[in-house]
Amino acid sequence: MGEKIKHLEMIQDTIKRMSSNSFFIKGWTVTLVSALIALLIRESKMTYLYIIILPLITFWSLDGYFLREEKLYRCLYDDICGNKAEDINFSMDTSIYGDRVNNWISVCFTNTLVMFYGGIILTVIVIDFLIM
């Protein structure tokens, strides 16, 4: 039984890491976008405001990737919970769960990610119209 608990702890640590990565990406997104907006307003170069969209899409993609990986590890966790203690092999392979979790692009367009990143894009567009 101890091996099963150890394996579940390993998987849980990986899930926590994926969740932390997602949290940090959101923090960096807000920080970078705010800094770029402030810099562009200060330099009076609002025509470059849409340059912000490129790193925003990059962070959005990374966030979707980590969210998908987190979901894959949750599937592995659920399967290990159902296994007998003697069947534990400490595998961290999640490739067999690809059919149970949406693909990366679909995960990028989940409600929470669309609201977060779409909201930032909308804010950038509104700022552009207000400042111009």
CNS distance restraints for C-alpha pairs under 8 A (distance, minus, plus):
assign (resid   1 and name CA) (resid   5 and name CA) 6.48 0.50 0.50
assign (resid   1 and name CA) (resid  85 and name CA) 5.28 0.50 0.50
assign (resid   2 and name CA) (resid   6 and name CA) 6.17 0.50 0.50
assign (resid   3 and name CA) (resid   7 and name CA) 6.12 0.50 0.50
assign (resid   3 and name CA) (resid  85 and name CA) 6.89 0.50 0.50
assign (resid   3 and name CA) (resid  88 and name CA) 6.92 0.50 0.50
assign (resid   4 and name CA) (resid   8 and name CA) 6.18 0.50 0.50
assign (resid   4 and name CA) (resid  80 and name CA) 7.54 0.50 0.50
assign (resid   4 and name CA) (resid  85 and name CA) 5.48 0.50 0.50
assign (resid   4 and name CA) (resid  88 and name CA) 6.10 0.50 0.50
assign (resid   5 and name CA) (resid   9 and name CA) 6.09 0.50 0.50
assign (resid   6 and name CA) (resid  10 and name CA) 6.26 0.50 0.50
assign (resid   7 and name CA) (resid  11 and name CA) 6.35 0.50 0.50
assign (resid   7 and name CA) (resid  88 and name CA) 7.54 0.50 0.50
assign (resid   7 and name CA) (resid  90 and name CA) 5.63 0.50 0.50
assign (resid   8 and name CA) (resid  12 and name CA) 6.02 0.50 0.50
assign (resid   8 and name CA) (resid  77 and name CA) 6.34 0.50 0.50
assign (resid   8 and name CA) (resid  80 and name CA) 7.05 0.50 0.50
assign (resid   8 and name CA) (resid  81 and name CA) 7.59 0.50 0.50
assign (resid   9 and name CA) (resid  13 and name CA) 6.06 0.50 0.50
assign (resid  10 and name CA) (resid  14 and name CA) 6.43 0.50 0.50
assign (resid  11 and name CA) (resid  15 and name CA) 6.26 0.50 0.50
assign (resid  11 and name CA) (resid  73 and name CA) 6.61 0.50 0.50
assign (resid  11 and name CA) (resid  76 and name CA) 7.72 0.50 0.50
assign (resid  11 and name CA) (resid  77 and name CA) 6.33 0.50 0.50
assign (resid  11 and name CA) (resid  92 and name CA) 7.28 0.50 0.50
assign (resid  12 and name CA) (resid  16 and name CA) 6.16 0.50 0.50
assign (resid  12 and name CA) (resid  77 and name CA) 7.53 0.50 0.50
assign (resid  13 and name CA) (resid  17 and name CA) 6.20 0.50 0.50
assign (resid  14 and name CA) (resid  18 and name CA) 6.27 0.50 0.50
assign (resid  14 and name CA) (resid  70 and name CA) 7.84 0.50 0.50
assign (resid  14 and name CA) (resid  73 and name CA) 7.48 0.50 0.50
assign (resid  15 and name CA) (resid  19 and name CA) 6.20 0.50 0.50
assign (resid  15 and name CA) (resid  70 and name CA) 5.31 0.50 0.50
assign (resid  15 and name CA) (resid  73 and name CA) 6.30 0.50 0.50
assign (resid  15 and name CA) (resid  74 and name CA) 7.16 0.50 0.50
assign (resid  16 and name CA) (resid  20 and name CA) 6.03 0.50 0.50
assign (resid  17 and name CA) (resid  21 and name CA) 6.10 0.50 0.50
assign (resid  18 and name CA) (resid  22 and name CA) 6.29 0.50 0.50
assign (resid  18 and name CA) (resid  66 and name CA) 5.48 0.50 0.50
assign (resid  18 and name CA) (resid  67 and name CA) 6.97 0.50 0.50
assign (resid  18 and name CA) (resid  69 and name CA) 7.02 0.50 0.50
assign (resid  18 and name CA) (resid  70 and name CA) 5.64 0.50 0.50
assign (resid  19 and name CA) (resid  23 and name CA) 6.28 0.50 0.50
assign (resid  19 and name CA) (resid  66 and name CA) 7.29 0.50 0.50
assign (resid  19 and name CA) (resid  67 and name CA) 7.21 0.50 0.50
assign (resid  19 and name CA) (resid  70 and name CA) 6.91 0.50 0.50
assign (resid  20 and name CA) (resid  24 and name CA) 6.13 0.50 0.50
assign (resid  21 and name CA) (resid  25 and name CA) 6.11 0.50 0.50
assign (resid  21 and name CA) (resid  63 and name CA) 7.81 0.50 0.50
assign (resid  21 and name CA) (resid  66 and name CA) 6.98 0.50 0.50
assign (resid  22 and name CA) (resid  26 and name CA) 6.36 0.50 0.50
assign (resid  22 and name CA) (resid  62 and name CA) 7.95 0.50 0.50
assign (resid  22 and name CA) (resid  63 and name CA) 5.27 0.50 0.50
assign (resid  22 and name CA) (resid  66 and name CA) 6.15 0.50 0.50
assign (resid  22 and name CA) (resid  67 and name CA) 6.97 0.50 0.50
assign (resid  23 and name CA) (resid  27 and name CA) 6.36 0.50 0.50
assign (resid  24 and name CA) (resid  28 and name CA) 6.09 0.50 0.50
assign (resid  25 and name CA) (resid  29 and name CA) 6.01 0.50 0.50
assign (resid  25 and name CA) (resid  59 and name CA) 6.35 0.50 0.50
assign (resid  25 and name CA) (resid  62 and name CA) 7.71 0.50 0.50
assign (resid  25 and name CA) (resid  63 and name CA) 6.54 0.50 0.50
assign (resid  26 and name CA) (resid  30 and name CA) 6.35 0.50 0.50
assign (resid  26 and name CA) (resid  59 and name CA) 7.65 0.50 0.50
assign (resid  26 and name CA) (resid  63 and name CA) 7.71 0.50 0.50
assign (resid  27 and name CA) (resid  31 and name CA) 6.18 0.50 0.50
assign (resid  28 and name CA) (resid  32 and name CA) 5.85 0.50 0.50
assign (resid  29 and name CA) (resid  33 and name CA) 5.96 0.50 0.50
assign (resid  29 and name CA) (resid  56 and name CA) 6.57 0.50 0.50
assign (resid  29 and name CA) (resid  59 and name CA) 6.61 0.50 0.50
assign (resid  30 and name CA) (resid  34 and name CA) 5.97 0.50 0.50
assign (resid  31 and name CA) (resid  35 and name CA) 6.09 0.50 0.50
assign (resid  32 and name CA) (resid  36 and name CA) 6.06 0.50 0.50
assign (resid  33 and name CA) (resid  37 and name CA) 6.07 0.50 0.50
assign (resid  33 and name CA) (resid  52 and name CA) 6.42 0.50 0.50
assign (resid  33 and name CA) (resid  56 and name CA) 7.63 0.50 0.50
assign (resid  34 and name CA) (resid  38 and name CA) 6.13 0.50 0.50
assign (resid  35 and name CA) (resid  39 and name CA) 6.06 0.50 0.50
assign (resid  36 and name CA) (resid  40 and name CA) 6.00 0.50 0.50
assign (resid  36 and name CA) (resid  52 and name CA) 6.98 0.50 0.50
assign (resid  37 and name CA) (resid  41 and name CA) 6.07 0.50 0.50
assign (resid  37 and name CA) (resid  49 and name CA) 7.01 0.50 0.50
assign (resid  37 and name CA) (resid  52 and name CA) 7.95 0.50 0.50
assign (resid  38 and name CA) (resid  42 and name CA) 6.05 0.50 0.50
assign (resid  39 and name CA) (resid  43 and name CA) 6.07 0.50 0.50
assign (resid  40 and name CA) (resid  44 and name CA) 5.85 0.50 0.50
assign (resid  40 and name CA) (resid  45 and name CA) 5.14 0.50 0.50
assign (resid  40 and name CA) (resid  46 and name CA) 5.79 0.50 0.50
assign (resid  40 and name CA) (resid  48 and name CA) 7.22 0.50 0.50
assign (resid  40 and name CA) (resid  49 and name CA) 6.84 0.50 0.50
assign (resid  41 and name CA) (resid  45 and name CA) 6.41 0.50 0.50
assign (resid  41 and name CA) (resid  46 and name CA) 6.29 0.50 0.50
assign (resid  45 and name CA) (resid  49 and name CA) 7.49 0.50 0.50
assign (resid  46 and name CA) (resid 128 and name CA) 6.93 0.50 0.50
assign (resid  46 and name CA) (resid 131 and name CA) 7.61 0.50 0.50
assign (resid  46 and name CA) (resid 132 and name CA) 7.30 0.50 0.50
assign (resid  48 and name CA) (resid  52 and name CA) 7.93 0.50 0.50
assign (resid  49 and name CA) (resid 124 and name CA) 7.42 0.50 0.50
assign (resid  49 and name CA) (resid 128 and name CA) 6.95 0.50 0.50
assign (resid  50 and name CA) (resid  54 and name CA) 7.86 0.50 0.50
assign (resid  50 and name CA) (resid 124 and name CA) 7.76 0.50 0.50
assign (resid  51 and name CA) (resid  55 and name CA) 7.85 0.50 0.50
assign (resid  52 and name CA) (resid  56 and name CA) 6.32 0.50 0.50
assign (resid  53 and name CA) (resid  57 and name CA) 6.08 0.50 0.50
assign (resid  53 and name CA) (resid 121 and name CA) 7.01 0.50 0.50
assign (resid  54 and name CA) (resid  58 and name CA) 6.33 0.50 0.50
assign (resid  55 and name CA) (resid  59 and name CA) 6.12 0.50 0.50
assign (resid  56 and name CA) (resid  60 and name CA) 6.08 0.50 0.50
assign (resid  56 and name CA) (resid 117 and name CA) 7.35 0.50 0.50
assign (resid  56 and name CA) (resid 121 and name CA) 7.97 0.50 0.50
assign (resid  57 and name CA) (resid  61 and name CA) 6.10 0.50 0.50
assign (resid  58 and name CA) (resid  62 and name CA) 6.31 0.50 0.50
assign (resid  59 and name CA) (resid  63 and name CA) 6.02 0.50 0.50
assign (resid  60 and name CA) (resid  64 and name CA) 6.22 0.50 0.50
assign (resid  60 and name CA) (resid 108 and name CA) 6.92 0.50 0.50
assign (resid  60 and name CA) (resid 113 and name CA) 7.40 0.50 0.50
assign (resid  60 and name CA) (resid 117 and name CA) 6.59 0.50 0.50
assign (resid  61 and name CA) (resid  65 and name CA) 6.24 0.50 0.50
assign (resid  61 and name CA) (resid 108 and name CA) 6.38 0.50 0.50
assign (resid  62 and name CA) (resid  66 and name CA) 6.29 0.50 0.50
assign (resid  63 and name CA) (resid  67 and name CA) 6.12 0.50 0.50
assign (resid  63 and name CA) (resid 108 and name CA) 7.41 0.50 0.50
assign (resid  63 and name CA) (resid 113 and name CA) 7.99 0.50 0.50
assign (resid  64 and name CA) (resid  68 and name CA) 6.13 0.50 0.50
assign (resid  64 and name CA) (resid 104 and name CA) 6.33 0.50 0.50
assign (resid  64 and name CA) (resid 105 and name CA) 7.43 0.50 0.50
assign (resid  64 and name CA) (resid 107 and name CA) 5.57 0.50 0.50
assign (resid  64 and name CA) (resid 108 and name CA) 4.39 0.50 0.50
assign (resid  64 and name CA) (resid 113 and name CA) 7.58 0.50 0.50
assign (resid  65 and name CA) (resid  69 and name CA) 6.24 0.50 0.50
assign (resid  65 and name CA) (resid 104 and name CA) 5.97 0.50 0.50
assign (resid  65 and name CA) (resid 107 and name CA) 7.72 0.50 0.50
assign (resid  65 and name CA) (resid 108 and name CA) 7.55 0.50 0.50
assign (resid  66 and name CA) (resid  70 and name CA) 6.07 0.50 0.50
assign (resid  67 and name CA) (resid  71 and name CA) 6.31 0.50 0.50
assign (resid  67 and name CA) (resid 107 and name CA) 7.18 0.50 0.50
assign (resid  68 and name CA) (resid  72 and name CA) 6.28 0.50 0.50
assign (resid  68 and name CA) (resid 101 and name CA) 7.25 0.50 0.50
assign (resid  68 and name CA) (resid 102 and name CA) 7.52 0.50 0.50
assign (resid  68 and name CA) (resid 103 and name CA) 7.51 0.50 0.50
assign (resid  68 and name CA) (resid 104 and name CA) 6.28 0.50 0.50
assign (resid  68 and name CA) (resid 107 and name CA) 6.28 0.50 0.50
assign (resid  69 and name CA) (resid  73 and name CA) 6.29 0.50 0.50
assign (resid  70 and name CA) (resid  74 and name CA) 6.25 0.50 0.50
assign (resid  71 and name CA) (resid  75 and name CA) 6.41 0.50 0.50
assign (resid  71 and name CA) (resid 101 and name CA) 6.76 0.50 0.50
assign (resid  72 and name CA) (resid  76 and name CA) 6.47 0.50 0.50
assign (resid  72 and name CA) (resid  94 and name CA) 5.88 0.50 0.50
assign (resid  72 and name CA) (resid  97 and name CA) 6.13 0.50 0.50
assign (resid  72 and name CA) (resid  98 and name CA) 7.19 0.50 0.50
assign (resid  72 and name CA) (resid 101 and name CA) 6.58 0.50 0.50
assign (resid  73 and name CA) (resid  77 and name CA) 6.05 0.50 0.50
assign (resid  73 and name CA) (resid  94 and name CA) 6.43 0.50 0.50
assign (resid  74 and name CA) (resid  78 and name CA) 6.17 0.50 0.50
assign (resid  75 and name CA) (resid  79 and name CA) 6.31 0.50 0.50
assign (resid  75 and name CA) (resid  94 and name CA) 7.97 0.50 0.50
assign (resid  75 and name CA) (resid  97 and name CA) 6.72 0.50 0.50
assign (resid  75 and name CA) (resid 100 and name CA) 7.89 0.50 0.50
assign (resid  76 and name CA) (resid  80 and name CA) 6.18 0.50 0.50
assign (resid  76 and name CA) (resid  92 and name CA) 7.68 0.50 0.50
assign (resid  76 and name CA) (resid  94 and name CA) 6.41 0.50 0.50
assign (resid  76 and name CA) (resid  97 and name CA) 7.54 0.50 0.50
assign (resid  77 and name CA) (resid  81 and name CA) 6.21 0.50 0.50
assign (resid  78 and name CA) (resid  82 and name CA) 6.65 0.50 0.50
assign (resid  79 and name CA) (resid  83 and name CA) 6.47 0.50 0.50
assign (resid  80 and name CA) (resid  88 and name CA) 7.56 0.50 0.50
assign (resid  83 and name CA) (resid  87 and name CA) 6.32 0.50 0.50
assign (resid  83 and name CA) (resid  88 and name CA) 7.29 0.50 0.50
assign (resid  84 and name CA) (resid  88 and name CA) 7.16 0.50 0.50
assign (resid  94 and name CA) (resid  98 and name CA) 7.40 0.50 0.50
assign (resid  97 and name CA) (resid 101 and name CA) 6.64 0.50 0.50
assign (resid  98 and name CA) (resid 102 and name CA) 7.40 0.50 0.50
assign (resid  98 and name CA) (resid 103 and name CA) 7.53 0.50 0.50
assign (resid 102 and name CA) (resid 106 and name CA) 5.87 0.50 0.50
assign (resid 102 and name CA) (resid 107 and name CA) 6.14 0.50 0.50
assign (resid 103 and name CA) (resid 107 and name CA) 6.30 0.50 0.50
assign (resid 104 and name CA) (resid 108 and name CA) 6.27 0.50 0.50
assign (resid 105 and name CA) (resid 109 and name CA) 6.63 0.50 0.50
assign (resid 106 and name CA) (resid 110 and name CA) 6.71 0.50 0.50
assign (resid 108 and name CA) (resid 113 and name CA) 6.30 0.50 0.50
assign (resid 108 and name CA) (resid 114 and name CA) 7.38 0.50 0.50
assign (resid 109 and name CA) (resid 113 and name CA) 6.26 0.50 0.50
assign (resid 109 and name CA) (resid 114 and name CA) 5.57 0.50 0.50
assign (resid 110 and name CA) (resid 114 and name CA) 6.08 0.50 0.50
assign (resid 111 and name CA) (resid 115 and name CA) 5.99 0.50 0.50
assign (resid 112 and name CA) (resid 116 and name CA) 6.18 0.50 0.50
assign (resid 113 and name CA) (resid 117 and name CA) 5.93 0.50 0.50
assign (resid 113 and name CA) (resid 118 and name CA) 7.65 0.50 0.50
assign (resid 114 and name CA) (resid 118 and name CA) 5.05 0.50 0.50
assign (resid 114 and name CA) (resid 119 and name CA) 7.54 0.50 0.50
assign (resid 115 and name CA) (resid 119 and name CA) 5.50 0.50 0.50
assign (resid 116 and name CA) (resid 120 and name CA) 6.50 0.50 0.50
assign (resid 117 and name CA) (resid 121 and name CA) 6.23 0.50 0.50
assign (resid 118 and name CA) (resid 122 and name CA) 6.02 0.50 0.50
assign (resid 119 and name CA) (resid 123 and name CA) 6.08 0.50 0.50
assign (resid 120 and name CA) (resid 124 and name CA) 6.24 0.50 0.50
assign (resid 121 and name CA) (resid 125 and name CA) 6.31 0.50 0.50
assign (resid 122 and name CA) (resid 126 and name CA) 6.14 0.50 0.50
assign (resid 123 and name CA) (resid 127 and name CA) 6.07 0.50 0.50
assign (resid 124 and name CA) (resid 128 and name CA) 6.15 0.50 0.50
assign (resid 125 and name CA) (resid 129 and name CA) 6.38 0.50 0.50
assign (resid 126 and name CA) (resid 130 and name CA) 6.13 0.50 0.50
assign (resid 127 and name CA) (resid 131 and name CA) 5.95 0.50 0.50
assign (resid 128 and name CA) (resid 132 and name CA) 5.89 0.50 0.50
